[in-house]
Each structure stands twice: as structure tokens, then as C-alpha cells.
Amino acid sequence: IGVRENCGEFQDMIGPGLYCMYWPFVRIANRLSLKIQQLDITVTECKTKDGVFLERMILALQYRIRDPYLAQYRTTDTTIQDYIKSLVKDAARSAISNMDIDELFTENDNTTSS
């Protein structure tokens, strides 16, 4: 999906195909994929509820963009991947801080769903 802008203002979303545009007024601002994609996220230096420090935890996240307009214009000065990484790191740190180390290793599915 392409984000078409007219003089810097959002015009519409365009799919694949051939389009005529009045350059330099109309341009494709960004191209977004609507497929399911995977991000590998490394969370560093987390502290569990019982005071144990985890140096590194690797998470695999699968996501799909549902609203290309929000993906393009809600994130400020970063890519959507960087935005998602920061949200997941914050959520993972808060979830890990509420768990004991034994809970973390036995219930790792709950960590990823929260």
C-alpha cells in the first residue's frame, strides 16, 4: 500500500498498479506492507519481582498493519518498527518486574501475551 500526498497533505492510500501523478505536487510518501511481519526484539537489563537481574531476553513478535493511515501519521519521526519495539520493550519490562524468576521461566507464554 502506498501513501499518496498532494503538496505534503494526505490524499489517499493506493494499491499496486500504474498511476499517473502530477510530480512534484503529488508523491508517494511511504510504502507499507500489510503482510504479517516478524520483529526480533532484545530486552536488556530487567529486574524481576524477587530482585534478580536479567541481562538479555530475546522476544519474537509478529505484527500486521491494519490501518496504514495511523501507521504512517501516528508515529513521529520514527519507523513503525522502532515504534513497536519501544512499546514492546516497555510492556515486557513492566510484565517482568511483576514476576518472580521461577514464574518467568515456567509461564513464558503469559509474558508474551501481556
Secondary structure, 3 states (H helix, E strand, C coil): CEEEEECCEEEEEECCCCCCCCCCCEEEEEECCCCCEEEEEEEEEEECCCCCEEEEEEEEEEECCCCHHHHHHCCCCCCHHHHHHHHHHHHHHHHHHCCCHHHHHHCHHHHHHC
